[in-house]
Amino acid sequence: MFKYSLTLRLTLFFTIAILLLLSGLSFFVSSAIDAHFIEQDNHTLEEKKESFKNAYQQNADLASLFQIAKNHTGLIFLVKGVSEQFPMGKKEALFKWQDKENRYLGLPFLLKEGSTPILHAVLAININHHQQFLDIFHAILLKFILFTGGIGGCLAWFLTRKGLQPLVKLSKQASLISLQDLTQRMPEKGLPIEILSLSKTLNKMLQRLEEAVGQLSHFSSDIAHELRSPVNNLMTQTQVSLSKPRSKAQYVDLLASNVEEFEQLSRMITDMLFLAKSDNHAFQFDKKKLALHDELLQLIEFYDALAEDNQLQIKIEGEAYFTGEQRMLRRAFSNLLSNAIRHSYTGSCIEISLTTDQQSITIEIKNRGETISGTDLPYLFDRFYRVDKSRTHSKHSGVGLGLAITRSIIEAHAGKLSVTSFDEETIFSIKFLLLEQ
């Protein structure tokens, strides 16, 4: 449970932090008190040491020194070679030792008087009362640390629980979201700043997800609708032909008609695969520097016969150079040019212009034809969208994927495709940023 509970983990971390802080504080307080006691005892021993030295210099009588030590409670005087148990401490440095149940703080020093041999002596003071106080103090500190740590842990759990309440709120709200209901959103009122940013990010993600699911649903419906027409045509024609014996010429006509439907299906499948690659950024670019004027000129020559059938003129002006994938850009330009030819008035002129500045290249394809309504313009690049809803599949009409493919190609080259239509004039504009080269 601890592994998966953020509340318990934070509670443990806070409790450990409290215990460490209190332990460190207790250590410093205890050390300060112990140092204070040692300083007091050292001051006392230094005073007594000078008194013992002076007394020894005056009469050189060790017995009187031992008597003086007995007259002071807690004070002992030891001489090396005379006292039975003489502790060996560092020269002229305080040291502690324990004799049975008694604990002492000793101060070694030298005794000498005239020609009298130098004696090693230790003056010590009983520190049992100090140690007893420290032992009691340490026990109290330990109880205080444990008690405070327990209280701190409970408070940490409560505060962590309250602090994570907004996340619980988000979790409950998120549980209401399903594929059938993507309209639910995370709350954004009364949340801490850190969680508010998470909530807003989740809402943006849900908005994108809702749009993507909606597009996928519409796309699936459109695919089913578009595939149904040629499949139904194939089934109907085949069933009618098989209903009774036919001549060889009739079967040939049937197969020729079926070929057109198969070609329509093949184009649709190819276009859908292309868009799927675009959505997954699976394009493999073989970029090279292209003279856009020459590329467009070749497309104009290709569509020359179709333009003549509609008594159209195609003019191109300007020069521009761009680094991109030749085959894909040709497909995009071809889609726009064929679209302009199909929807231009008979006898009108299609104008193509290329302009270049320091930051971008702009390509405009302008044709005169029926004005596209403002309600249609925002959806013109959507998949399977066609302005003429009554149009059926024919040799020259598509399934509404051409402009969607064109936009995918332009955006794959870090460009932008837009369209305007007014006063029976439609302009498709492509803008490539040279900074993205």
C-alpha positions in Angstrom: 0.0 0.0 0.0 2.8 2.4 0.9 4.3 1.8 -2.6 1.1 3.2 -4.2 -0.1 5.7 -1.6 1.3 9.2 -2.1 -0.3 10.3 1.2 1.6 7.7 3.2 4.8 8.4 1.4 4.6 12.1 2.0 3.6 11.4 5.6 6.7 9.2 6.1 9.0 11.8 4.6 7.6 14.6 6.8 7.8 12.4 9.9 11.4 11.5 9.1 12.3 15.1 8.5 10.7 16.1 11.9 12.5 13.3 13.7 15.9 14.3 12.2 15.3 17.9 13.0 14.4 17.2 16.6 17.3 14.7 17.0 19.8 17.2 15.7 18.4 19.9 17.9 18.5 17.6 20.9 22.1 16.6 20.1 23.3 20.2 20.1 21.4 21.1 23.3 22.8 18.0 25.1 26.3 18.8 23.8 26.0 22.4 25.0 24.9 21.3 28.5 27.6 18.7 28.8 30.2 21.3 27.6 28.8 23.7 30.3 29.2 21.1 33.0 32.8 20.3 31.9 33.7 24.0 31.9 32.3 24.4 35.4 34.2 21.3 36.7 37.4 22.4 34.9 37.2 25.8 36.5 36.8 24.2 39.9 39.7 21.7 39.3 42.0 24.5 38.1 41.4 26.5 41.3 42.0 23.4 43.5 45.1 22.4 41.4 46.8 25.8 42.2 45.9 25.4 45.9 47.4 21.9 46.0 50.6 23.1 44.2 51.0 26.0 46.6 50.4 23.7 49.7 53.0 21.2 48.5 55.6 23.9 47.8 55.1 25.1 51.4 55.5 21.9 53.3 55.9 19.0 50.8 53.6 16.9 52.9 51.4 14.5 50.7 49.4 13.4 53.8 48.1 17.0 54.3 47.1 17.1 50.6 45.1 13.9 50.9 43.4 15.3 54.0 42.5 18.5 52.1 40.9 16.4 49.3 38.9 14.4 51.9 37.5 17.6 53.4 36.0 18.5 50.0 33.0 16.4 49.0 33.4 14.8 45.7 37.0 15.7 45.3 39.8 13.1 45.2 43.6 13.4 45.0 45.8 10.7 43.5 49.6 10.4 43.2 51.4 8.0 41.0 53.2 5.3 43.0 51.3 6.2 46.1 47.6 5.8 45.3 46.5 2.2 44.6 44.5 3.0 41.5 46.1 5.8 39.6 44.4 6.5 36.2 46.7 7.3 33.3 45.3 10.4 31.5 46.8 12.6 29.0 49.3 15.1 30.2 47.7 18.4 31.4 44.4 17.4 29.7 41.0 16.7 31.2 39.9 13.1 31.0 37.0 11.0 32.3 37.1 7.6 33.9 34.8 5.4 36.0 35.7 3.6 39.2 32.9 1.1 40.0 29.7 3.2 40.2 31.5 6.5 40.4 32.4 8.6 37.4 35.1 11.2 37.6 36.6 14.1 35.6 40.3 14.2 36.2 43.0 16.9 35.7 46.6 15.6 35.7 49.4 17.9 36.9 53.0 17.7 38.3 54.0 18.3 41.9 57.6 19.5 42.8 59.3 21.4 45.5 63.0 22.2 45.5 65.1 19.1 45.2 62.1 16.8 45.8 61.4 14.4 43.0 58.7 15.4 40.6 55.4 13.6 41.3 52.6 12.8 38.9 49.3 13.7 40.4 45.6 13.7 39.4 43.0 15.9 40.9 39.5 14.6 40.1 35.9 15.6 40.8 32.9 13.3 41.0 30.5 14.0 38.2 27.8 11.4 39.0 25.2 14.2 39.6 26.0 15.7 36.2 25.7 12.4 34.5 22.5 11.5 36.3 21.1 14.9 35.1 22.2 14.2 31.5 20.8 10.7 31.6 17.4 12.0 32.8 17.6 14.8 30.3 18.4 12.4 27.5 15.4 10.1 28.4 13.1 13.1 28.5 14.4 14.3 25.1 13.9 10.8 23.6 10.3 10.7 24.9 9.8 14.2 23.6 11.2 13.3 20.2 9.0 10.2 19.9 5.9 12.0 21.1 6.5 15.0 18.9 7.4 12.8 15.9 4.1 10.9 16.4 2.1 14.1 16.6 4.0 15.5 13.7 3.3 12.3 11.6 -0.4 12.5 12.4 -0.5 16.2 11.4 1.6 15.5 8.3 -0.9 12.8 7.3 -3.9 15.1 7.9 -2.3 18.1 6.1 -1.2 15.9 3.2 -4.6 14.4 3.0 -6.2 17.9 2.9 -3.5 19.1 0.4 -4.1 16.2 -2.0 -7.9 16.7 -1.8 -7.9 18.6 -5.1 -6.3 15.6 -6.8 -9.0 13.4 -5.4 -11.5 15.8 -6.8 -9.8 15.6 -10.2 -9.8 11.8 -10.0 -13.5 11.6 -9.3 -14.2 14.0 -12.2 -12.0 12.1 -14.5 -13.9 8.9 -13.7 -17.0 10.4 -15.3 -15.2 10.8 -18.6 -15.8 8.0 -21.2 -15.7 7.6 -24.9 -19.5 8.1 -24.9 -19.2 11.3 -23.0 -16.1 13.5 -23.7 -17.9 16.7 -22.8 -16.9 16.5 -19.2 -14.1 18.8 -18.1 -11.8 19.0 -15.1 -12.7 21.7 -12.5 -10.7 24.9 -12.5 -12.2 26.8 -9.6 -10.8 26.7 -6.1 -7.7 24.7 -7.0 -4.1 25.5 -6.0 -1.9 27.1 -8.7 0.2 23.9 -9.3 -2.9 21.7 -9.7 -4.8 24.4 -11.6 -2.2 24.2 -14.4 -2.6 20.4 -14.5 -6.4 20.8 -14.7 -6.1 23.3 -17.6 -3.6 21.0 -19.4 -6.0 18.1 -19.0 -8.9 20.1 -20.2 -6.9 21.1 -23.3 -6.1 17.5 -23.9 -9.7 16.5 -23.5 -10.7 19.2 -26.0 -8.2 17.8 -28.5 -9.4 14.3 -27.8 -13.0 15.2 -28.2 -12.2 16.9 -31.5 -10.1 14.0 -32.7 -12.8 11.4 -31.7 -15.4 13.5 -33.5 -13.2 13.8 -36.6 -12.6 10.0 -36.5 -16.3 9.3 -36.1 -17.1 11.6 -39.0 -14.2 10.2 -41.0 -15.4 6.6 -40.5 -19.0 7.6 -41.5 -17.7 9.4 -44.6 -15.5 6.4 -45.5 -18.5 4.1 -45.2 -20.6 6.4 -47.3 -18.0 6.9 -50.0 -17.2 3.2 -50.2 -20.8 2.2 -50.3 -21.6 4.0 -53.5 -19.0 2.3 -55.8 -19.5 -1.1 -54.1 -23.3 -0.8 -54.5 -22.8 0.1 -58.2 -20.6 -2.9 -58.7 -23.0 -5.3 -57.0 -26.1 -3.9 -58.8 -24.4 -4.0 -62.2 -23.1 -7.5 -61.6 -26.4 -8.8 -60.3 -28.3 -7.4 -63.3 -25.8 -8.8 -65.7 -26.0 -12.3 -64.1 -29.8 -12.2 -64.0 -29.9 -13.6 -67.6 -27.5 -14.5 -70.3 -25.7 -11.6 -72.0 -23.7 -11.1 -75.1 -20.0 -10.8 -75.1 -20.2 -7.1 -75.9 -22.5 -6.6 -72.9 -20.1 -8.4 -70.6 -17.3 -6.2 -72.0 -19.3 -3.0 -71.3 -20.0 -4.3 -67.8 -16.3 -5.0 -67.1 -15.4 -1.5 -68.5 -17.9 0.1 -66.2 -16.6 -1.9 -63.2 -13.1 -0.8 -64.0 -14.1 2.8 -63.5 -15.6 1.9 -60.1 -12.5 0.0 -59.1 -10.3 3.0 -60.2 -12.5 5.2 -58.0 -12.0 2.8 -55.0 -8.3 2.6 -55.7 -7.9 6.4 -55.7 -9.9 6.7 -52.5 -7.8 4.0 -50.7 -4.5 5.6 -51.9 -5.7 9.0 -50.7 -6.7 7.6 -47.3 -3.4 5.9 -46.9 -1.6 9.1 -47.7 -3.6 11.0 -45.1 -2.9 8.3 -42.5 0.8 8.7 -43.1 0.3 12.5 -42.8 -1.4 12.1 -39.4 1.4 9.9 -38.1 4.2 12.0 -39.6 5.4 9.0 -41.5 6.5 10.9 -44.6 10.0 10.2 -45.9 11.3 13.4 -47.5 13.8 13.5 -50.3 14.2 17.3 -50.3 16.0 19.2 -53.0 16.0 22.8 -54.3 13.1 23.3 -56.8 12.4 26.1 -59.3 8.7 26.5 -58.5 8.0 28.3 -61.8 9.3 25.4 -63.8 7.4 22.9 -61.7 4.1 24.7 -62.2 4.9 25.2 -65.9 5.1 21.5 -66.4 1.7 21.0 -64.6 0.2 23.7 -66.9 1.4 21.8 -69.9 -0.1 18.5 -68.5 -3.5 20.2 -68.0 -3.4 22.1 -71.2 -5.8 19.8 -73.0 -8.3 19.9 -70.2 -8.0 23.7 -70.1 -8.6 23.9 -73.8 -11.8 21.8 -73.5 -13.1 24.5 -71.1 -11.7 27.4 -73.2 -9.5 28.4 -70.3 -6.2 30.3 -70.2 -3.6 29.7 -67.6 -1.0 32.4 -66.9 2.0 32.2 -64.5 4.1 35.1 -63.2 7.1 35.3 -60.9 10.1 33.2 -59.9 10.7 31.4 -56.6 13.0 28.7 -55.3 12.1 26.3 -52.5 13.7 23.2 -50.9 11.1 20.4 -50.7 10.0 17.0 -51.7 9.3 17.3 -55.5 6.7 14.5 -55.9 4.6 15.7 -53.0 4.7 19.4 -53.9 3.7 18.5 -57.5 0.7 16.6 -56.1 -0.3 19.6 -54.0 0.0 22.0 -56.9 -1.8 19.6 -59.2 -4.7 19.3 -56.8 -5.1 23.0 -56.7 -4.7 23.5 -60.4 -7.2 20.8 -61.4 -9.6 22.2 -58.8 -9.3 25.6 -60.3 -9.9 24.2 -63.9 -13.0 22.3 -62.8 -14.6 25.3 -61.1 -13.7 28.1 -63.5 -16.1 29.8 -65.8 -15.8 28.8 -69.4 -13.5 31.2 -71.3 -12.0 32.7 -68.1 -8.3 32.9 -67.1 -6.5 31.1 -64.2 -3.7 33.3 -62.8 -0.8 31.8 -60.9 1.6 34.2 -59.1 4.8 33.6 -57.2 6.2 36.3 -54.9 9.3 36.1 -52.7 10.5 38.3 -49.9 13.3 37.9 -47.3 11.2 35.6 -45.0 8.7 33.8 -47.2 7.5 32.5 -50.6 3.8 33.1 -51.5 2.1 31.1 -54.3 -1.4 32.2 -55.3 -3.8 30.4 -57.7 -6.7 32.6 -58.7 -9.7 31.6 -60.8 -13.1 33.1 -61.7 -16.1 30.9 -60.8 -19.0 30.6 -58.4 -18.2 32.3 -55.1 -17.7 29.8 -52.3 -20.1 30.7 -49.4 -18.7 31.8 -46.0 -20.3 28.8 -44.4 -18.3 26.4 -46.6 -14.9 28.1 -46.4 -14.0 26.9 -42.9 -14.6 23.3 -43.9 -13.1 23.3 -47.3 -10.0 21.4 -46.3 -11.8 18.8 -44.2 -11.8 15.3 -45.5 -14.8 14.2 -47.7 -16.1 17.7 -47.6 -17.5 19.0 -50.9 -19.2 22.3 -51.6 -21.6 20.7 -54.1 -23.4 18.2 -51.8 -25.5 16.9 -54.7 -22.5 16.0 -56.8 -22.2 12.3 -57.5 -19.0 10.4 -58.4 -17.9 10.9 -62.0 -14.8 10.8 -64.0 -13.9 14.4 -63.1 -15.2 14.6 -59.5 -13.3 13.5 -56.5 -14.4 12.2 -53.1 -13.4 15.3 -51.1 -9.9 14.3 -50.2 -7.9 16.4 -52.6 -7.8 19.6 -50.6 -7.2 17.7 -47.4 -4.2 16.0 -48.9 -2.9 19.3 -50.3 -3.1 20.9 -46.8 -1.2 17.9 -45.3 1.5 18.3 -47.9 1.9 22.0 -47.3 1.9 21.7 -43.5 4.5 18.9 -43.8 6.7 21.5 -45.5 6.0 23.9 -42.6 3.8 26.0 -44.9 0.3 27.4 -44.6 -2.6 26.9 -47.0 -5.6 29.3 -47.1 -8.5 30.3 -49.3 -10.6 33.4 -49.9 -13.6 33.7 -52.2 -15.6 36.8 -53.1 -17.1 38.5 -56.1 -16.9 35.3 -58.1 -13.2 35.0 -57.6 -11.5 32.3 -55.6 -7.8 32.5 -54.5 -5.9 29.6 -53.0 -2.7 30.9 -51.2 0.3 28.9 -50.1 2.9 30.5 -47.9 6.3 28.9 -47.2 8.6 30.4 -44.5 12.2 30.6 -45.7 13.3 30.5 -42.1 12.1 26.9 -41.9 14.4 25.8 -44.7 
